[in-house]
Amino acid sequence: MAVLLTSADIDRAIKRISHEIIEHNQGVSNLVLIGIPTRGSFLAQRIAAFIREFESEIPVGSLDITLHRDDLRMRPPKPLLPTQLPVGGIEGKNVVLVDDVLFSGRTIRAALDAIGELGRPKSVQLAVLVDRGHRQLPIRADFVGKNIPTALNEKVKVNLNEIDSEDSVELIK
């Protein structure tokens, strides 16, 4: 196991992603963040807190994608996590989906399907802490904390203070 990102690295990545989101969207009006549970929701909250320091309050929600996954038959059932729409919903908004690791792209595909059931946003952008490559679908992140090339047999583990009592990103071989 190797530590790829320390707590300070994660903090810098979140700040950089936050600035890029503000710049790309020319501010935060009409912008909402939606985190994909579990760690994506915490990252969305952190990004919103950082943006609040420079701009203004930004609505944040979370999106349960469980029933939209294409691997439901291959995994044991998990309890559904509540979808919490941001204040004002997503209709006509610029939505930034937030997740911890982008790998095959299947989680994001499921998230796009789930968003389609909630409304029609003006645009959907993707922010991830780590992009490890190996895409199986034509999906790419708009905002990336760190690109980390990996082998298929390796795993990337994101630890966040809110649930893991530490901030780090580890490569497990």
Secondary structure per residue as TSV (DSSP state, phi and psi in degrees):
chain	resnum	aa	ss	phi	psi
A	1	M	-	360.0	133.0
A	2	A	E	-125.9	138.6
A	3	V	E	-82.7	119.8
A	4	L	E	-93.3	-36.6
A	5	L	E	-134.9	133.4
A	6	T	-	-90.5	178.5
A	7	S	H	-58.2	-43.9
A	8	A	H	-64.6	-38.7
A	9	D	H	-63.3	-43.3
A	10	I	H	-63.7	-42.6
A	11	D	H	-61.1	-45.0
A	12	R	H	-62.7	-41.3
A	13	A	H	-63.4	-43.1
A	14	I	H	-64.3	-40.9
A	15	K	H	-64.5	-42.5
A	16	R	H	-64.2	-45.5
A	17	I	H	-58.9	-42.6
A	18	S	H	-60.5	-46.9
A	19	H	H	-62.1	-41.7
A	20	E	H	-64.1	-38.6
A	21	I	H	-62.3	-45.9
A	22	I	H	-60.7	-47.7
A	23	E	H	-64.8	-46.1
A	24	H	H	-61.3	-36.9
A	25	N	T	-97.1	5.8
A	26	Q	T	52.2	48.9
A	27	G	S	111.1	-165.7
A	28	V	S	-121.3	6.8
A	29	S	T	-67.3	138.4
A	30	N	T	68.8	19.7
A	31	L	E	-111.9	137.9
A	32	V	E	-133.5	149.7
A	33	L	E	-107.9	136.9
A	34	I	E	-130.4	118.0
A	35	G	E	-91.0	144.8
A	36	I	-	-95.8	115.9
A	37	P	T	-59.0	146.1
A	38	T	T	-100.2	-50.8
A	39	R	H	-70.1	-29.2
A	40	G	H	-62.2	-33.3
A	41	S	H	-66.9	-41.3
A	42	F	H	-67.8	-38.8
A	43	L	H	-64.5	-39.2
A	44	A	H	-61.1	-41.1
A	45	Q	H	-63.4	-40.6
A	46	R	H	-66.4	-42.4
A	47	I	H	-62.1	-44.0
A	48	A	H	-61.6	-40.4
A	49	A	H	-63.8	-40.4
A	50	F	H	-69.2	-43.1
A	51	I	H	-61.7	-37.2
A	52	R	H	-57.9	-32.1
A	53	E	H	-66.6	-29.8
A	54	F	H	-107.1	-30.7
A	55	E	S	-118.3	-103.1
A	56	S	-	-151.2	-179.4
A	57	E	-	-59.1	140.1
A	58	I	-	-127.2	130.5
A	59	P	-	-65.1	139.7
A	60	V	E	-130.1	139.7
A	61	G	E	-137.6	-177.3
A	62	S	E	-135.9	153.8
A	63	L	-	-130.6	114.0
A	64	D	-	-80.2	123.6
A	65	I	-	-109.5	5.2
A	66	T	G	-48.9	-51.1
A	67	L	G	-75.4	-5.9
A	68	H	G	-102.3	-3.0
A	69	R	-	-70.7	148.4
A	70	D	T	-93.7	6.1
A	71	D	T	-117.3	23.8
A	72	L	G	-58.9	-34.3
A	73	R	G	-74.2	-18.9
A	74	M	G	-98.7	-5.9
A	75	R	S	-124.1	151.9
A	76	P	-	-66.2	148.0
A	77	P	-	-62.8	142.6
A	78	K	-	-116.1	151.9
A	79	P	-	-65.2	143.2
A	80	L	-	-67.9	138.4
A	81	L	-	-97.8	142.7
A	82	P	-	-69.7	136.8
A	83	T	-	-83.3	128.3
A	84	Q	B	-120.2	107.3
A	85	L	-	-69.9	142.7
A	86	P	-	-65.4	156.2
A	87	V	T	-55.6	128.8
A	88	G	T	91.3	-4.5
A	89	G	-	71.1	-162.3
A	90	I	S	-120.6	-7.4
A	91	E	T	-57.5	120.1
A	92	G	T	72.8	7.5
A	93	K	-	-95.2	160.0
A	94	N	E	-88.7	110.9
A	95	V	E	-98.3	132.2
A	96	V	E	-111.3	111.0
A	97	L	E	-76.6	138.8
A	98	V	E	-125.8	129.1
A	99	D	E	-140.0	166.4
A	100	D	E	-82.3	-51.0
A	101	V	E	-128.9	131.9
A	102	L	E	-102.5	122.3
A	103	F	S	-125.4	-95.6
A	104	S	S	-76.2	-26.2
A	105	G	S	97.9	-5.7
A	106	R	H	-68.7	-36.0
A	107	T	H	-63.7	-41.5
A	108	I	H	-68.5	-37.8
A	109	R	H	-59.3	-43.5
A	110	A	H	-63.5	-39.0
A	111	A	H	-64.7	-40.1
A	112	L	H	-63.4	-39.7
A	113	D	H	-62.5	-43.6
A	114	A	H	-65.3	-40.3
A	115	I	H	-61.7	-39.0
A	116	G	H	-59.6	-26.5
A	117	E	H	-81.3	-15.6
A	118	L	H	-97.7	-17.9
A	119	G	-	157.8	-175.5
A	120	R	-	-119.3	98.9
A	121	P	-	-71.5	160.0
A	122	K	S	-67.3	-42.5
A	123	S	E	-152.4	159.4
A	124	V	E	-128.6	125.7
A	125	Q	E	-118.2	162.3
A	126	L	E	-126.9	128.7
A	127	A	E	-120.3	128.9
A	128	V	E	-132.5	148.2
A	129	L	E	-71.7	-43.5
A	130	V	E	-131.9	131.9
A	131	D	E	-112.1	114.3
A	132	R	-	-102.5	3.1
A	133	G	-	82.3	-164.7
A	134	H	-	67.8	38.9
A	135	R	-	-64.3	140.0
A	136	Q	S	-107.4	-12.4
A	137	L	S	-129.0	155.4
A	138	P	S	-77.8	71.5
A	139	I	-	-128.7	136.2
A	140	R	-	-137.7	154.4
A	141	A	-	-85.7	143.7
A	142	D	S	-82.1	-31.6
A	143	F	E	-133.1	121.7
A	144	V	E	-127.4	129.9
A	145	G	E	-70.3	-47.8
A	146	K	E	-154.8	130.5
A	147	N	E	-88.5	123.7
A	148	I	-	-127.8	101.9
A	149	P	-	-63.7	133.9
A	150	T	-	-134.2	163.8
A	151	A	-	-88.2	156.4
A	152	L	T	-61.3	-29.5
A	153	N	T	-85.9	0.7
A	154	E	-	-95.1	158.7
A	155	K	E	-123.9	146.1
A	156	V	E	-109.2	122.3
A	157	K	E	-112.8	118.3
A	158	V	E	-97.7	126.4
A	159	N	E	-111.6	131.6
A	160	L	-	-124.9	142.4
A	161	N	H	-49.4	-39.4
A	162	E	H	-60.0	-29.5
A	163	I	H	-129.4	-19.4
A	164	D	H	-112.7	0.6
A	165	S	S	65.4	12.9
A	166	E	S	-161.7	157.3
A	167	D	-	-106.4	121.1
A	168	S	E	-168.9	161.6
A	169	V	E	-126.1	126.8
A	170	E	E	-119.8	146.5
A	171	L	E	-103.5	121.9
A	172	I	E	-110.8	122.4
A	173	K	-	-95.0	360.0
